[in-house]
């Protein structure tokens, strides 16, 4: 059975038009090359070369084989070069899944610097809430995701690593500023117009779990698709609502929003890097995670033999 090395020798002889010159180029003895070609001819049951005073000439069968083998070797060489480029971060694409929140307050600064250092790499962001990000990762659409609690940490399809602690707070605009002055017990939350994210977002689930723990059953007066919209509606006096504290740092400083001290307080939660438990991570994606100073040794699938 012919092997790849035999075909490489075959192509080199054709290009050099001489077995001795091919031997010099490959740093292989001439008898070894002659034996390899003899084995190739036996395995294919054809004569590949005619010997001449000037060297060797392809037979008709040899010419036919060369056209196909040369293309195959070129494709293999191109594949090897592409792998080298990927490993050297000179080409390729990274696909990341993240919500508005995890993208803005964890991933975006690293992506910005990474893109500056490795401009040839394409970065594709799948912007979606935590449940959709996990589904994209399961289907192989993304290389890794950045998600927020809550989610099922016992899911065997994934590996999780906490990377940042965040806190949700209750805020009000000028109309409900008095609540920030006196504070609010969670049991009195239903007395005021309440704004929440739409169902499906991890933040919505997190707030609902908090309310259930405190035996509160409340339906929001307004449901919105993004945290940015919630902020705008609160500023306009449409109600009060929970928002990630990092989202409203400037608003709290310039007093266009006010933090309401809530009893009991929500506990902080975590952002997580999530990877597939049974699929290896591409070199470029690994590099991006390492760029974030994330120790990925315990969340990267390693192939073992």
TIGURO-340761 format. One record per residue (C-alpha): residue number from 1; residue in three letters; x, y, z. Coordinates in nm, 3 decimals, padded with zeros to 5 digits. Example, Ala and Ser with C-alpha at 12.3 -4.5 7.8 and 13.67 -1.06 7.14 Angstrom:
BEGIN
ATOM  nr  rest  x  y  z
ATOM  1  Ala  01.230  -00.450  00.780
ATOM  2  Ser  01.367  -00.106  00.714
***
This chain:
BEGIN
ATOM  nr  rest  x  y  z
ATOM  1  Unk  00.000  00.000  00.000
ATOM  2  Unk  00.148  00.334  -00.103
ATOM  3  Unk  00.187  00.601  00.163
ATOM  4  Unk  00.218  00.979  00.170
ATOM  5  Unk  00.600  00.971  00.188
ATOM  6  Unk  00.617  00.758  -00.127
ATOM  7  Unk  00.406  01.013  -00.313
ATOM  8  Unk  00.622  01.300  -00.189
ATOM  9  Unk  00.931  01.121  -00.319
ATOM  10  Unk  00.754  01.056  -00.649
ATOM  11  Unk  00.668  01.426  -00.696
ATOM  12  Unk  01.017  01.539  -00.600
ATOM  13  Unk  01.173  01.307  -00.862
ATOM  14  Unk  00.936  01.446  -01.126
ATOM  15  Unk  01.027  01.805  -01.036
ATOM  16  Unk  01.402  01.730  -01.030
ATOM  17  Unk  01.382  01.497  -01.334
ATOM  18  Unk  01.649  01.291  -01.162
ATOM  19  Unk  01.660  01.037  -00.881
ATOM  20  Unk  02.007  01.151  -00.773
ATOM  21  Unk  01.906  01.519  -00.760
ATOM  22  Unk  01.590  01.428  -00.566
ATOM  23  Unk  01.806  01.233  -00.320
ATOM  24  Unk  02.029  01.538  -00.268
ATOM  25  Unk  01.730  01.767  -00.218
ATOM  26  Unk  01.567  01.541  00.037
ATOM  27  Unk  01.890  01.430  00.209
ATOM  28  Unk  01.800  01.067  00.138
ATOM  29  Unk  02.022  00.801  -00.019
ATOM  30  Unk  01.965  00.722  -00.385
ATOM  31  Unk  01.906  00.348  -00.321
ATOM  32  Unk  01.640  00.435  -00.062
ATOM  33  Unk  01.452  00.651  -00.314
ATOM  34  Unk  01.483  00.387  -00.586
ATOM  35  Unk  01.343  00.126  -00.346
ATOM  36  Unk  01.053  00.352  -00.246
ATOM  37  Unk  00.959  00.414  -00.609
ATOM  38  Unk  00.984  00.042  -00.684
ATOM  39  Unk  00.744  -00.026  -00.393
ATOM  40  Unk  00.507  00.242  -00.524
ATOM  41  Unk  00.507  00.088  -00.872
ATOM  42  Unk  00.441  -00.259  -00.730
ATOM  43  Unk  00.152  -00.135  -00.513
ATOM  44  Unk  -00.005  00.045  -00.810
ATOM  45  Unk  00.088  -00.226  -01.061
ATOM  46  Unk  00.218  00.030  -01.312
ATOM  47  Unk  00.549  00.159  -01.447
ATOM  48  Unk  00.593  00.525  -01.347
ATOM  49  Unk  00.932  00.619  -01.500
ATOM  50  Unk  01.153  00.549  -01.797
ATOM  51  Unk  01.522  00.585  -01.727
ATOM  52  Unk  01.716  00.795  -01.980
ATOM  53  Unk  02.072  00.922  -02.007
ATOM  54  Unk  01.953  01.260  -01.877
ATOM  55  Unk  01.758  01.119  -01.585
ATOM  56  Unk  01.404  00.987  -01.571
ATOM  57  Unk  01.090  01.053  -01.775
ATOM  58  Unk  00.731  00.988  -01.675
ATOM  59  Unk  00.534  00.715  -01.844
ATOM  60  Unk  00.177  00.789  -01.951
ATOM  61  Unk  00.054  00.633  -01.628
ATOM  62  Unk  00.312  00.834  -01.433
ATOM  63  Unk  00.191  01.160  -01.591
ATOM  64  Unk  -00.168  01.080  -01.497
ATOM  65  Unk  -00.076  00.994  -01.140
ATOM  66  Unk  00.141  01.306  -01.104
ATOM  67  Unk  -00.148  01.540  -01.197
ATOM  68  Unk  -00.359  01.402  -00.913
ATOM  69  Unk  -00.086  01.351  -00.655
ATOM  70  Unk  00.055  01.701  -00.707
ATOM  71  Unk  -00.287  01.854  -00.642
ATOM  72  Unk  -00.326  01.644  -00.328
ATOM  73  Unk  00.015  01.742  -00.192
ATOM  74  Unk  -00.052  02.108  -00.267
ATOM  75  Unk  -00.378  02.088  -00.074
ATOM  76  Unk  -00.204  01.919  00.220
ATOM  77  Unk  00.071  02.182  00.219
ATOM  78  Unk  -00.189  02.460  00.208
ATOM  79  Unk  -00.370  02.301  00.502
ATOM  80  Unk  -00.046  02.283  00.701
ATOM  81  Unk  00.027  02.648  00.624
ATOM  82  Unk  -00.321  02.748  00.737
ATOM  83  Unk  -00.271  02.560  01.062
ATOM  84  Unk  00.059  02.741  01.112
ATOM  85  Unk  -00.116  03.074  01.051
ATOM  86  Unk  -00.388  02.985  01.299
ATOM  87  Unk  -00.138  02.881  01.563
ATOM  88  Unk  00.057  03.201  01.498
ATOM  89  Unk  -00.272  03.397  01.515
ATOM  90  Unk  -00.224  03.533  01.163
ATOM  91  Unk  -00.560  03.409  01.033
ATOM  92  Unk  -00.887  03.254  01.139
ATOM  93  Unk  -01.209  03.346  01.315
ATOM  94  Unk  -01.322  03.341  01.676
ATOM  95  Unk  -01.692  03.307  01.753
ATOM  96  Unk  -01.804  03.419  02.097
ATOM  97  Unk  -02.148  03.420  02.257
ATOM  98  Unk  -02.235  03.694  02.504
ATOM  99  Unk  -02.528  03.899  02.630
ATOM  100  Unk  -02.530  04.280  02.621
ATOM  101  Unk  -02.434  04.277  02.987
ATOM  102  Unk  -02.148  04.027  02.979
ATOM  103  Unk  -02.014  04.176  02.657
ATOM  104  Unk  -02.010  04.533  02.782
ATOM  105  Unk  -01.887  04.473  03.136
ATOM  106  Unk  -01.641  04.191  03.088
ATOM  107  Unk  -01.551  04.093  02.733
ATOM  108  Unk  -01.547  04.413  02.528
ATOM  109  Unk  -01.226  04.570  02.669
ATOM  110  Unk  -01.033  04.249  02.606
ATOM  111  Unk  -01.170  04.208  02.253
ATOM  112  Unk  -01.073  04.567  02.174
ATOM  113  Unk  -00.711  04.513  02.282
ATOM  114  Unk  -00.695  04.165  02.126
ATOM  115  Unk  -00.814  04.303  01.792
ATOM  116  Unk  -00.546  04.571  01.806
ATOM  117  Unk  -00.272  04.313  01.865
ATOM  118  Unk  -00.408  04.054  01.619
ATOM  119  Unk  -00.591  04.249  01.344
ATOM  120  Unk  -00.592  03.957  01.098
ATOM  121  Unk  -00.817  03.750  01.321
ATOM  122  Unk  -01.191  03.790  01.268
ATOM  123  Unk  -01.407  03.805  01.581
ATOM  124  Unk  -01.775  03.718  01.550
ATOM  125  Unk  -02.006  03.799  01.842
ATOM  126  Unk  -02.336  03.613  01.881
ATOM  127  Unk  -02.532  03.855  02.099
ATOM  128  Unk  -02.788  03.653  02.298
ATOM  129  Unk  -02.905  03.583  02.655
ATOM  130  Unk  -02.756  03.301  02.860
ATOM  131  Unk  -02.998  03.019  02.753
ATOM  132  Unk  -02.943  03.095  02.383
ATOM  133  Unk  -02.565  03.123  02.431
ATOM  134  Unk  -02.556  02.777  02.592
ATOM  135  Unk  -02.759  02.635  02.303
ATOM  136  Unk  -02.522  02.796  02.049
ATOM  137  Unk  -02.225  02.641  02.229
ATOM  138  Unk  -02.390  02.299  02.238
ATOM  139  Unk  -02.452  02.319  01.863
ATOM  140  Unk  -02.091  02.427  01.792
ATOM  141  Unk  -02.195  02.769  01.660
ATOM  142  Unk  -01.957  02.950  01.899
ATOM  143  Unk  -01.615  02.868  02.045
ATOM  144  Unk  -01.703  02.979  02.398
ATOM  145  Unk  -01.954  03.198  02.579
ATOM  146  Unk  -01.965  03.455  02.856
ATOM  147  Unk  -02.282  03.409  03.061
ATOM  148  Unk  -02.435  03.526  03.386
ATOM  149  Unk  -02.606  03.345  03.669
ATOM  150  Unk  -02.843  03.174  03.716
ATOM  151  Unk  -02.804  02.861  03.501
ATOM  152  Unk  -02.769  02.487  03.547
ATOM  153  Unk  -02.410  02.437  03.663
ATOM  154  Unk  -02.452  02.057  03.660
ATOM  155  Unk  -02.501  02.042  03.282
ATOM  156  Unk  -02.250  01.781  03.163
ATOM  157  Unk  -02.225  01.941  02.818
ATOM  158  Unk  -02.030  02.239  02.949
ATOM  159  Unk  -01.743  02.355  03.168
ATOM  160  Unk  -01.784  02.676  03.367
ATOM  161  Unk  -01.541  02.919  03.528
ATOM  162  Unk  -01.640  03.227  03.734
ATOM  163  Unk  -01.459  03.539  03.615
ATOM  164  Unk  -01.634  03.844  03.762
ATOM  165  Unk  -01.868  03.924  04.051
ATOM  166  Unk  -02.152  04.168  03.978
ATOM  167  Unk  -02.443  04.310  04.176
ATOM  168  Unk  -02.798  04.406  04.077
ATOM  169  Unk  -02.955  04.706  04.249
ATOM  170  Unk  -03.298  04.865  04.258
ATOM  171  Unk  -03.302  05.216  04.108
ATOM  172  Unk  -03.545  05.504  04.062
ATOM  173  Unk  -03.559  05.827  03.864
ATOM  174  Unk  -03.651  06.172  03.991
ATOM  175  Unk  -04.021  06.084  04.028
ATOM  176  Unk  -03.952  05.808  04.280
ATOM  177  Unk  -03.643  05.966  04.435
ATOM  178  Unk  -03.809  05.962  04.778
ATOM  179  Unk  -03.779  05.582  04.784
ATOM  180  Unk  -03.400  05.620  04.768
ATOM  181  Unk  -03.413  05.852  05.068
ATOM  182  Unk  -03.611  05.615  05.293
ATOM  183  Unk  -03.533  05.271  05.151
ATOM  184  Unk  -03.779  04.999  05.065
ATOM  185  Unk  -03.872  04.657  05.198
ATOM  186  Unk  -03.916  04.402  04.921
ATOM  187  Unk  -04.267  04.328  05.051
ATOM  188  Unk  -04.367  04.683  04.953
ATOM  189  Unk  -04.234  04.650  04.599
ATOM  190  Unk  -04.580  04.579  04.457
ATOM  191  Unk  -04.700  04.922  04.575
ATOM  192  Unk  -04.496  05.092  04.303
ATOM  193  Unk  -04.487  05.057  03.921
ATOM  194  Unk  -04.228  04.790  03.846
ATOM  195  Unk  -04.016  04.744  03.530
ATOM  196  Unk  -03.838  04.419  03.433
ATOM  197  Unk  -03.658  04.255  03.145
ATOM  198  Unk  -03.860  04.023  02.922
ATOM  199  Unk  -03.874  03.653  03.009
ATOM  200  Unk  -03.583  03.437  02.896
ATOM  201  Unk  -03.298  03.655  03.020
ATOM  202  Unk  -03.087  03.522  03.308
ATOM  203  Unk  -03.133  03.855  03.491
ATOM  204  Unk  -03.510  03.810  03.479
ATOM  205  Unk  -03.476  03.459  03.625
ATOM  206  Unk  -03.238  03.589  03.892
ATOM  207  Unk  -03.481  03.860  04.006
ATOM  208  Unk  -03.777  03.622  04.001
ATOM  209  Unk  -03.584  03.373  04.217
ATOM  210  Unk  -03.506  03.652  04.465
ATOM  211  Unk  -03.874  03.749  04.484
ATOM  212  Unk  -03.982  03.386  04.534
ATOM  213  Unk  -03.731  03.345  04.817
ATOM  214  Unk  -03.903  03.636  04.988
ATOM  215  Unk  -04.254  03.503  04.914
ATOM  216  Unk  -04.329  03.788  04.675
ATOM  217  Unk  -04.552  03.730  04.374
ATOM  218  Unk  -04.544  04.039  04.155
ATOM  219  Unk  -04.606  04.096  03.787
ATOM  220  Unk  -04.411  04.378  03.622
ATOM  221  Unk  -04.609  04.674  03.492
ATOM  222  Unk  -04.366  04.707  03.200
ATOM  223  Unk  -04.146  04.443  03.035
ATOM  224  Unk  -03.859  04.551  02.809
ATOM  225  Unk  -03.601  04.380  02.589
ATOM  226  Unk  -03.280  04.549  02.705
ATOM  227  Unk  -03.128  04.706  03.015
ATOM  228  Unk  -03.073  05.030  02.821
ATOM  229  Unk  -03.448  05.061  02.769
ATOM  230  Unk  -03.515  04.989  03.136
ATOM  231  Unk  -03.285  05.276  03.231
ATOM  232  Unk  -03.461  05.516  02.995
ATOM  233  Unk  -03.806  05.421  03.121
ATOM  234  Unk  -03.697  05.460  03.484
ATOM  235  Unk  -03.546  05.801  03.410
ATOM  236  Unk  -03.879  05.910  03.259
ATOM  237  Unk  -04.065  05.814  03.577
ATOM  238  Unk  -04.240  05.508  03.435
ATOM  239  Unk  -04.147  05.300  03.738
ATOM  240  Unk  -03.860  05.148  03.935
ATOM  241  Unk  -03.653  04.845  03.842
ATOM  242  Unk  -03.348  04.630  03.895
ATOM  243  Unk  -03.035  04.699  03.694
ATOM  244  Unk  -02.674  04.586  03.706
ATOM  245  Unk  -02.485  04.840  03.916
ATOM  246  Unk  -02.206  04.866  03.656
ATOM  247  Unk  -02.468  04.973  03.401
ATOM  248  Unk  -02.561  05.290  03.590
ATOM  249  Unk  -02.235  05.412  03.746
ATOM  250  Unk  -02.248  05.746  03.565
ATOM  251  Unk  -02.621  05.796  03.625
ATOM  252  Unk  -02.577  05.739  03.999
ATOM  253  Unk  -02.288  05.989  04.008
ATOM  254  Unk  -02.472  06.264  03.821
ATOM  255  Unk  -02.798  06.185  04.005
ATOM  256  Unk  -03.017  06.110  03.708
ATOM  257  Unk  -03.083  05.776  03.880
ATOM  258  Unk  -03.093  05.689  04.248
ATOM  259  Unk  -03.016  05.365  04.428
ATOM  260  Unk  -03.295  05.237  04.650
ATOM  261  Unk  -03.164  05.054  04.956
ATOM  262  Unk  -03.364  04.734  04.947
ATOM  263  Unk  -03.429  04.501  05.241
ATOM  264  Unk  -03.318  04.228  05.210
ATOM  265  Unk  -03.047  04.304  04.953
ATOM  266  Unk  -02.989  04.088  04.649
ATOM  267  Unk  -02.681  03.874  04.678
ATOM  268  Unk  -02.407  03.934  04.420
ATOM  269  Unk  -02.380  03.693  04.127
ATOM  270  Unk  -02.110  03.589  03.881
ATOM  271  Unk  -02.020  03.612  03.516
ATOM  272  Unk  -01.884  03.281  03.384
ATOM  273  Unk  -01.673  03.168  03.091
ATOM  274  Unk  -01.837  02.857  02.946
ATOM  275  Unk  -01.673  02.608  02.708
ATOM  276  Unk  -01.787  02.282  02.552
ATOM  277  Unk  -01.701  01.982  02.769
ATOM  278  Unk  -01.619  01.752  02.477
ATOM  279  Unk  -01.492  01.976  02.198
ATOM  280  Unk  -01.136  02.115  02.187
ATOM  281  Unk  -01.093  02.491  02.178
ATOM  282  Unk  -00.923  02.650  01.876
ATOM  283  Unk  -00.585  02.815  01.930
ATOM  284  Unk  -00.716  03.166  01.860
ATOM  285  Unk  -01.005  03.125  02.106
ATOM  286  Unk  -00.761  02.997  02.370
ATOM  287  Unk  -00.542  03.300  02.313
ATOM  288  Unk  -00.834  03.538  02.358
ATOM  289  Unk  -00.924  03.377  02.691
ATOM  290  Unk  -00.561  03.389  02.803
ATOM  291  Unk  -00.562  03.755  02.696
ATOM  292  Unk  -00.829  03.804  02.962
ATOM  293  Unk  -00.587  03.659  03.220
ATOM  294  Unk  -00.825  03.366  03.259
ATOM  295  Unk  -00.669  03.038  03.371
ATOM  296  Unk  -00.838  02.806  03.122
ATOM  297  Unk  -00.662  02.483  03.222
ATOM  298  Unk  -00.973  02.344  03.394
ATOM  299  Unk  -01.230  02.441  03.128
ATOM  300  Unk  -01.057  02.336  02.805
ATOM  301  Unk  -01.119  01.990  02.664
ATOM  302  Unk  -00.792  01.811  02.593
ATOM  303  Unk  -00.777  01.521  02.346
ATOM  304  Unk  -00.615  01.213  02.496
ATOM  305  Unk  -00.512  00.894  02.322
***
